[in-house]
Amino acid sequence: MSHIADNLLAVQARIARAAQTAERTPDSIRLLAVSKTFPAEDVRAAFTAGQCAFGENYVQESLSKIEALADLRARIEWHFIGPLQSNKTRPVAEHFDWVHSVDRLKIAQRLSEQRPDALPPLNVCLQINVSGEASKSGVAPADAPALARAIGALPKLRLRGLMSIPEPAGDLEAQREPHRILRALFDALVAEGVALDTMSMGMSGDLEAAVMEGATIVRIGTAVFGKRDYAH
C-alpha cells in the first residue's frame, strides 16, 4: 500500500504549491481523502500514512468500513459527502462526524432528531447547486440564506459552511468560475451574520482552482487511492 502514502505526499505538495500561489498557508486547507469504493484496508493504509479524515458517498458501504476500522474510530473523522435520502439519515447521524451534502430542511431536521445525545453536534455543510442544472443536487444559491438560518437553529447540528460539486472544466480559469460563485455566496452569508468557516470544494482535477478561490476542505479520491472500479 506504499503507493497510497506516496500519493498522499504528492497531493499535499499540490496543496502547498496552490496555497503559495494564492498567498495562503497550506495548513488553512484540509485534505479529505475520498475513500468511496475503496476497501477498508486502503483507508487503514492512508491512516497509517498520516491521513485522518475520510469521505464516503454510500451509506451501506461506509457502515461496513466504519465497523471494520472500529479500532481507529477515536482517531478517524468520517465525512458523508454523497446524496442523502431521508430513509438513510439515521445511520449517518449515528456514525459520521460531518455531512457535506445537506440540501433541504427535511434532511437537516432528521439528522438533528436522530443525532445521539452522547455525541457532539454533527457538523454540516449546505450543498449548493452552483451550475443551476435541474439534474444536479444542491440548493439554489438564492435559497441558501433562508435554509442556512433554519438549519442554524436546529439542535445537535453545527452549520459549518458550503459545499459544491461543479461540472468538470478544462482550463484553470474555467475551473475557478464555479468556485468563485460559492465563495461569493459564502462571503454574503457571513456578512449577514451566519457563522461559517468551511468551503468544501475542489477534487483531484480542480484542486488548484479551488484553493485559489478559498477552499478550506478539498475532497480528493483518485489522486490518493487511484482509479475507481465501480463494478465492485
C-alpha positions as CSV (number, residue, x, y, z in Angstrom):
1,M,0.0,0.0,0.0
2,S,3.0,2.3,-0.2
3,H,1.6,3.9,-3.3
4,I,-1.1,5.5,-1.1
5,A,1.5,7.1,1.1
6,D,3.3,8.3,-1.9
7,N,0.1,9.7,-3.4
8,L,-0.8,11.5,-0.2
9,L,2.6,13.2,-0.2
10,A,2.1,14.2,-3.9
11,V,-1.4,15.7,-3.1
12,Q,-0.1,17.5,-0.1
13,A,2.6,19.0,-2.3
14,R,0.0,20.2,-4.8
15,I,-2.0,21.8,-2.0
16,A,1.1,23.5,-0.7
17,R,2.0,24.9,-4.2
18,A,-1.5,26.1,-4.8
19,A,-1.6,27.7,-1.3
20,Q,1.7,29.5,-2.1
21,T,0.2,30.8,-5.4
22,A,-2.9,32.0,-3.6
23,E,-0.8,33.5,-0.8
24,R,-2.4,31.3,1.7
25,T,-0.9,29.0,4.4
26,P,-1.1,25.3,3.5
27,D,-2.5,24.4,6.9
28,S,-5.6,26.5,6.1
29,I,-6.6,23.7,3.7
30,R,-7.7,20.3,4.9
31,L,-7.3,17.2,2.8
32,L,-10.4,15.0,2.8
33,A,-9.4,11.6,1.3
34,V,-12.5,10.3,-0.6
35,S,-12.4,6.5,0.1
36,K,-15.7,5.6,-1.6
37,T,-15.5,2.2,-3.5
38,F,-12.1,1.5,-1.9
39,P,-11.7,-1.2,0.8
40,A,-11.1,-0.7,4.5
41,E,-7.5,-1.8,4.1
42,D,-6.8,1.2,1.8
43,V,-8.3,3.5,4.4
44,R,-6.1,1.9,7.0
45,A,-3.0,2.4,4.8
46,A,-3.9,6.0,4.4
47,F,-4.4,6.4,8.1
48,T,-1.0,4.8,8.8
49,A,0.5,7.4,6.4
50,G,-1.0,10.2,8.5
51,Q,-4.4,10.8,6.9
52,C,-7.3,11.1,9.4
53,A,-10.3,12.5,7.5
54,F,-12.2,10.3,5.0
55,G,-15.1,10.9,2.8
56,E,-17.8,8.4,1.9
57,N,-20.8,8.6,-0.6
58,Y,-22.7,5.4,0.0
59,V,-24.3,4.6,3.4
60,Q,-24.1,0.8,3.4
61,E,-20.6,0.6,2.1
62,S,-19.4,3.2,4.6
63,L,-21.0,1.5,7.6
64,S,-19.1,-1.7,6.7
65,K,-15.9,0.2,6.5
66,I,-16.5,2.1,9.8
67,E,-17.2,-1.3,11.5
68,A,-14.0,-2.9,10.0
69,L,-12.0,0.1,11.3
70,A,-13.7,0.3,14.7
71,D,-10.3,0.2,16.4
72,L,-9.4,3.5,14.8
73,R,-12.8,5.2,15.4
74,A,-11.5,7.7,18.0
75,R,-8.8,8.9,15.6
76,I,-10.7,8.8,12.3
77,E,-13.0,11.6,11.2
78,W,-15.8,10.3,8.9
79,H,-17.4,12.7,6.4
80,F,-20.6,11.8,4.4
81,I,-20.4,13.6,1.1
82,G,-22.9,11.8,-1.1
83,P,-26.6,12.4,-1.8
84,L,-28.6,11.6,1.3
85,Q,-32.1,10.2,1.2
86,S,-34.4,10.7,4.2
87,N,-34.7,7.0,4.9
88,K,-30.8,6.8,5.3
89,T,-30.3,9.7,7.7
90,R,-30.3,7.7,11.0
91,P,-27.1,5.7,10.4
92,V,-25.4,8.8,9.1
93,A,-26.5,10.8,12.2
94,E,-25.2,8.0,14.4
95,H,-21.8,7.2,12.8
96,F,-20.5,10.3,11.0
97,D,-18.7,13.4,12.2
98,W,-19.6,15.6,9.1
99,V,-22.3,15.7,6.4
100,H,-21.4,17.9,3.4
101,S,-24.5,17.2,1.3
102,V,-27.4,18.7,3.2
103,D,-29.7,20.4,0.5
104,R,-33.1,20.6,2.2
105,L,-34.5,21.3,5.6
106,K,-36.2,17.8,6.0
107,I,-32.8,16.1,5.8
108,A,-31.3,18.5,8.4
109,Q,-34.3,18.1,10.7
110,R,-34.0,14.3,10.6
111,L,-30.2,14.4,11.2
112,S,-30.8,16.7,14.2
113,E,-33.5,14.5,15.7
114,Q,-31.5,11.3,15.1
115,R,-28.1,12.5,16.4
116,P,-27.4,10.6,19.6
117,D,-27.2,12.8,22.7
118,A,-23.9,11.3,23.7
119,L,-22.2,12.6,20.5
120,P,-21.1,16.1,19.8
121,P,-23.1,18.2,17.3
122,L,-23.0,16.9,13.8
123,N,-21.0,19.3,11.5
124,V,-23.0,20.0,8.3
125,C,-22.5,21.9,5.1
126,L,-25.1,23.1,2.7
127,Q,-24.6,21.6,-0.8
128,I,-25.1,24.5,-3.3
129,N,-26.0,23.9,-7.0
130,V,-23.6,26.4,-8.5
131,S,-24.3,25.2,-12.1
132,G,-28.1,25.7,-11.9
133,E,-28.8,22.4,-13.6
134,A,-32.1,20.7,-12.7
135,S,-30.3,17.3,-12.6
136,K,-27.8,18.4,-10.0
137,S,-28.2,18.0,-6.3
138,G,-28.0,21.1,-4.1
139,V,-29.9,24.1,-3.1
140,A,-30.1,27.1,-5.4
141,P,-27.8,30.0,-4.3
142,A,-30.9,32.3,-3.9
143,D,-32.5,29.8,-1.5
144,A,-29.4,29.2,0.6
145,P,-29.7,32.1,3.1
146,A,-33.2,31.0,4.4
147,L,-32.1,27.4,4.6
148,A,-28.9,28.3,6.4
149,R,-30.8,30.2,9.0
150,A,-33.3,27.4,9.5
151,I,-30.5,24.8,9.9
152,G,-28.5,27.0,12.2
153,A,-31.4,27.0,14.6
154,L,-31.6,23.2,14.9
155,P,-30.2,21.4,18.0
156,K,-27.4,18.8,17.6
157,L,-26.2,20.2,14.3
158,R,-23.4,22.7,13.7
159,L,-23.7,24.5,10.4
160,R,-20.1,24.9,9.2
161,G,-20.2,26.0,5.6
162,L,-21.0,25.3,2.0
163,M,-20.1,22.5,-0.4
164,S,-20.3,22.3,-4.2
165,I,-19.6,19.8,-7.0
166,P,-19.3,21.8,-10.2
167,E,-19.2,20.3,-13.7
168,P,-15.6,19.4,-14.9
169,A,-13.9,22.2,-16.8
170,G,-10.8,22.2,-18.9
171,D,-8.6,25.1,-18.0
172,L,-7.8,26.8,-14.7
173,E,-9.9,29.9,-15.3
174,A,-13.0,27.9,-16.2
175,Q,-12.5,25.7,-13.2
176,R,-12.2,28.8,-10.9
177,E,-15.6,30.3,-12.0
178,P,-18.0,27.9,-10.1
179,H,-15.8,28.1,-7.1
180,R,-15.9,31.9,-7.3
181,I,-19.7,31.6,-7.2
182,L,-19.5,29.5,-4.0
183,R,-17.0,32.0,-2.4
184,A,-19.3,34.9,-3.2
185,L,-22.3,33.2,-1.5
186,F,-20.1,32.2,1.5
187,D,-19.0,35.8,1.9
188,A,-22.6,37.1,1.6
189,L,-23.8,34.7,4.2
190,V,-21.0,35.7,6.6
191,A,-21.8,39.3,6.0
192,E,-25.4,38.6,7.0
193,G,-24.2,37.2,10.3
194,V,-24.2,33.4,9.5
195,A,-21.3,31.9,11.3
196,L,-19.5,29.8,8.7
197,D,-15.9,28.7,8.5
198,T,-15.8,26.0,5.8
199,M,-15.8,25.8,2.0
200,S,-15.8,22.2,0.8
201,M,-14.8,22.4,-2.9
202,G,-12.3,21.0,-5.2
203,M,-11.4,17.5,-6.3
204,S,-8.5,15.7,-7.9
205,G,-8.9,17.5,-11.2
206,D,-9.5,21.1,-9.9
207,L,-7.7,21.2,-6.6
208,E,-5.6,24.2,-7.5
209,A,-8.6,26.3,-8.8
210,A,-10.5,25.6,-5.5
211,V,-7.6,26.6,-3.3
212,M,-7.2,29.8,-5.3
213,E,-10.8,30.6,-4.6
214,G,-10.6,29.9,-0.8
215,A,-11.4,26.2,-0.3
216,T,-10.8,25.1,3.3
217,I,-11.5,21.4,2.5
218,V,-10.6,19.7,-0.7
219,R,-12.1,16.3,-1.4
220,I,-9.5,14.1,-3.1
221,G,-10.1,10.5,-4.1
222,T,-8.5,9.4,-7.3
223,A,-5.2,11.2,-6.7
224,V,-4.9,9.4,-3.3
225,F,-6.3,6.0,-3.9
226,G,-6.1,5.5,-7.7
227,K,-8.7,4.9,-10.4
228,R,-12.1,3.6,-9.1
229,D,-13.6,0.4,-10.3
230,Y,-17.3,1.0,-9.9
231,A,-18.1,-2.6,-10.8
232,H,-17.1,-3.5,-7.2
